């Protein structure tokens, strides 16, 4: 007959998880993790687009401010003048050169047509002239 200690050890060994049970739990956790990553990735891209639209609006406002403060009738051909402080003047756009880089690490661009101008981000694909570009003229139309 077994003594009391041996009974306790055998009883504890019988209460453990089997390999199949552990594999099922790991598989369920893997599926849940994959679903979570997919959802987060979609939200990150949406957030980047929103950030780019906000920055395009801010840069457009900074260009207008720059034109008024410099008494210029036409916008600058290079956006870098917005972040450069000359003399005692504050820059028209805070954030330094980083304020001129979109969430996908491409530079924002200005397209000047006479007195009118459009601020653009290349969007997720990093190329200008494609459907995913974020442009100040299209942001205004979507707000109306």
N, C-alpha and C positions, 0 to 999 in steps of 0.2 A: 504494500500500500504506500502511496506517495504521501510525503509529508505536506504540511500547509504551505511552505515556501514554494515548492514545485508546482502546486495547484495555482498559486497566484501568478507565477511566471507563464505557465501554459495558458491561463485565461487571458492575460494581457496580450500574448502573441496571437490569439484567435481574434481579438478585437481590432487588429490593424487593417489598413486598406489593402485591397488586392491591386495587382498591377493594372488590371482592366479598369478598375474604378479611378485610379490615378490618371490613366490615359484619357478617359472620358472627361475628367475635370480639366486637364491641360488642353484638350481639343475645344471645349466650351470657352475657356479663357482666350484661346487663339482667335476664335470666331468673333468674340466680343471686342477684342483688341483691333481686329481688322475693320470692323464696323466703325469703331471710334476714330481710327486714323483717317478713314475715308471721309467722315463727316467733318473732322477738323480741317483737313486739307481744303475742302470746298469753302469753308468759312474763311480760311486764310486768303484765298484768292479773291473772294468777295471784299474782304477788308482792304486788300491792296488796291483794288479798283476804286473803292470809296476814298482811300487816302490820296490816290492820284487825282481824282476829281476835285477834292478839296484843295490840293496843292495847285492845280491848274487855276482854280478860282483865285487863290491867294496871289499867285504870280501875276495873273491878269490885273488884279487890283494894284499890285506893286508897280507894274508898268504904267498904269494910269497915274499913280502918285508920282512916279519919276518924271513923267511927261509934264505934269502940272508944276512940280517943284523946279524943274529945269527950264520951264517955259518953252518946251519943244512941241512942234506940231505933229511930228512923226515919232513913232516908238523906236526904241533902240534895236539895232540889228543883232546885238549880242546880249543875252540875259545876264552875263557876268557883271554888267554895270549896276545891276540892282543890288548886289551884295557888296560892292566896293564902296567904302566910305572915303570921301575926298574932303580933306581939310577938317572943318568942324561939323560937317554934315553927317547925319546918321544914314546908314544904308536904307534903301527903300524896302529891302526884304531881309528879315533876320534869318540867321542860321548859316551864314557863310555859303561856301560852295555846295555844302550838303543839301541846302534848300533847293538846289537846281538839279537834283538827282531823284528820279522816280523810284517807286518801290521795287522795281526790277533792275535797278542799277544802271539805267540809261539816263542820259541828260535830257531835261526838258528842252523844247525847241520853240522858237518864235518864228512865225511866218508873217512877214509884213507885206501888205498890199496897199500901198499909198498911206493913208492915215489909219486904215484899219489893220488889225493884227489878230492872230490866232495863236494861243499857247497850246502846245501839244506834248503828249507823252506817247512813246512808241507802244505802250501797253505790254502785255505778257510776252508777246513774241519778239520784242526788241527791235522791230522794224517799222519805220514810218511808212505810211501809205497803205496800210492794211486795215481790215475791218475792226480790229481790236484797239485801234488808236483811241486815245482819250483826248478830245479836242474841246477847247473852250466854246467854240461856236455850236457844238452839238450838245454840250451840257446845258447851255441856255435854252435851246429848243426843247429839251426833255423836261425842263422845269415848268414850261408854260402849259 
